[in-house]
């Protein structure tokens, strides 16, 4: 993993965590989106460099690329999209009921 990718993932996680801990639902939505992007970048970085295709002429090649990180990143994208839509629906409902998007204290 390159040093720039490490700093990008760390920055996205830090900014996402900061935004998720705020009281405004619009900031929470942005925080979850940043955390989702950080997860995808971390999974893509874990996949390593590009390699040979997994199957060549019906037989596995010796230095094949691992397709697992790509499949996990697609799953992370779908989960992040669903979570973002759910939190957006909650924020809209909160705005309709109370007129603002601040989360009340317990």
Secondary structure, 3 states (H helix, E strand, C coil): CCHHHHHHHHHHHHHHHHHHCCCEHHHHHHHHHHHHHHHHHHHHHHCCCCCECCEECCEECCCECCCHHHHHHHHHHHHHHHHHHHHHHHHHHHHHHHCCCECCCC
